[in-house]
Amino acid sequence: MSTLYIVATPIGNLGDISLRALDVLKTVPLIACEDTRHSLKLLTHFEIKARLLSCRAANERKVAEKIVCELNEGRDAAYLSDAGSPGISDPGAVLARIVADAGHKVIPVPGPSAFASLVSVAGGADKTVVFEGFLSPKSGRRRSRLKELLNEDAAFVLYESPFRIIKLLTDLIEFDSERYICIGREMTKIYEEYLRGSARDVLYELEKRPEQKGEFSVYVSGQKA
């Protein structure tokens, strides 16, 4: 029985990679990647050489069968999404299921996650936190799902692009302008920033800027909080 390692990688700062992740990546002969070009930068930085295989959302099921064949030959493998923990708003879940169903071990190598990182500094008092990831880019679906989430007692975490963050906050204000939120922008990177307060206050701060830059993670507190 061979092993597929699901390896978490830095969301920005390369120093966040774990010693165990480096040990695994230096040992396995095959590394499947969401984007081989992106992962190659990380692997080159740590002088890691292995055969790379592209495994993105569009071809994950097909490539999973190829990886199963490698594992059947007794060769271990690892999987990397572009940043953070695979399977959390990234490919990896389908691969993990197919490999496990084929009778091989699927082992996590935990590490960075934008979701966990934001929750750890958000200062929320919520016992339950729902991970939602990216909402639909379509206005009607986005607003409908956002309203559902706001009606629950649990906090929730969203990911959003710089092109839609203002729209998201505008919708939040329409439904609940005083709900406490915490936004993490460019987490662990050079221009890392956190904005905390009501949705109205955070929107006011962002609207003063000429443009929005970076990737955004948004923590929204639950109703009771």
N, C-alpha and C positions, 0 to 999 in steps of 0.2 A: 504494500500500500504506500503510495507516494503522497506528498503534501503540497497543497497550494497555500501559500502565505498571502493573506490580504494585508498589505502594508500601508500604513498611514504615512504621509509625507508632509513636509512643511507647507503651511498656507502662505508663507512669505519668507520669514527668516530661516535660512538654511540650518542655523544652529539648533533649531527645534527638532531635528531628526534624532531618533533614539539610537543608542548604541546597538540595541537588538536589531533594529531595522537595518542598520549598516551591516551587521554580521550576516543577516539573512540574504541581503542583496549581493554580498560578496561571495556567497556560497552557492546560490541557485544558478543553474546553467541557462535558464530561460526566464525573462522578465516580460510579462505582458503589460502594456501601457495604454491608457486612454489616448494619449498623444505621444508617440515615440520621440518627436522632436522636443517636446516640453520636458519629458522625463530624462532625455539624454543630457540636458544641461545639469540636472541634479546628479546623475550618475557620473558624468565627467568630472564634476567638482570634487567628488569623493573617490575618484580614480577606480570606478567600478566598471568592469567589462563583462558583458553577458549578451546572449542573443536576445534581441528585442522583437516583440510581436505586437502589432497594433490591435487593440481590443476596445473599441469605442461603442457607444450606445447603438449605433446603426448596424454593427456587425457582431455584437456581443455573443449572441446565441451560436452563430456559425463558428466563430473563433473558439468558443468554449469547447466545442467538439475536438478541435485541433489540440487544445491544451490537455484534454482528457487522454488523447492518444499519446502525448508526451509523458503524462503521468503513468499511463499503462506500461510504458517502457522503463519505468523505474526512475524517471528524472523528476525532481522537485521543480516547482515554479513559484513565481511571485507575481502579484498584480498591483499596479500603481495607477491611481487616478491622477488627474493633473495636480491636485493639491488637496490636502486633508485626508479624511478617512473614506475609502471607497464605499459605495452603497448609500452614502448620505448625500442625496441630491447629485450623485455622480454614478457612473456605471459601476458594476461589480456584483450587484445582488443576483443577477441572472447567472453570471459565471459561477458564483459560489454555490448556487442551488444545483446547477448541472453537474459540477464536479463532485459535490456531496452525494448526489443521486447515483453517480457512477461508482461510488464506493471508496472514494479517496478522502483523505483528511483535508479539511479547510480550517486553517488556523489564523486568527487575527494577530497582527503585530500592531498594537494600539499606539496612538500618538496624536498629532495635531488634528483639530476639528474646529471649524469656524463656529459651529453650533455650541460646542462645549465651552470654547473660549469666551464667547459672548455671555453665556449664562453665568460664568464664573465671576464676571465683573459687572453685570447688569444691576446688581443690588435689588433684585426683585424678591418679594416675600412669598412667592407662589410655591406651593408644594408640588404642583403638577405643571410641567412645561411640555407643550406640544411642538414637535418639529414639523413645519409645513413646507419649508423650502421656498421655491419660486412659485408665486401665484400666476395665474394665466395672464398673458399680455393683453388679452381681450378685456375691454373695460367692464362689460356686463358680468362676465364670469368672475373677474377679479373682485368686483364689488360684492357680488353675491357670496362668495366664499369668505371674504373679509368680514362681512356682517355676521355670518355663521360663527366664525371664530370669536368675534367680540361678544357674542351672546353666551359664550361658555365661561365657566369660572376659571379655567386653566389659562396660564400664560401661553404665548406661542412665539415662535421664532421664524422669521421670514428672511429670505435672501432677495436682494434687489439690485438692479443695475443702476448706474448713474443716470441713465436716460429716463427711468420711470420712478425714481425715488420721490420726486416732488408730487407726482400723481398719487402715489401710495399714501403719502402723508396727508394730502388733500382729502382723500377718501376717508382716512382715519378720523380726521377732524370733523367731517360731516357726520360720522356715526357716533363719535365720542371724543370731543376735543381735549378733554382733560385726562384721558387715559395715560398713565405713566409708561414711557418707552425709553429704551436705551439703544442708540445706534452705534455700531462699530464700523468704522471706515478704514480700509487698508490695514486690517489687523496684522500685527507683527512686522509690518513693513516700515520704511523710513518715515512716511507721513501718517503713521497710525494715529487715530483720533476716536474719541468717544463723546457722544452728545447725549445728555440725560435730561429728562423733564417731561412735561406734557407734550402731546403730539403738536399742539399749537406752538409751544415755545421752540421745539426743535425745527419745525418748518420755518418759523421766523428767522432762525439762525442760518439755515441753509439758503433761504431766498435772498439773503444779503450778498451771497457769493455770485460772481459772474457766471460760473458754471460748476457742475458737480463732477467730481473726479473720483475714480477708484470703485471698488466693490463694496457694497453695503450689506451688513447683517443687522436685522431689526428685532429687538426683544420688545414684546408688547405684554404688559401685565394683564392678569385676569380681572374679571369683574370685581370679585371680593377684595382683591388687593388694592 
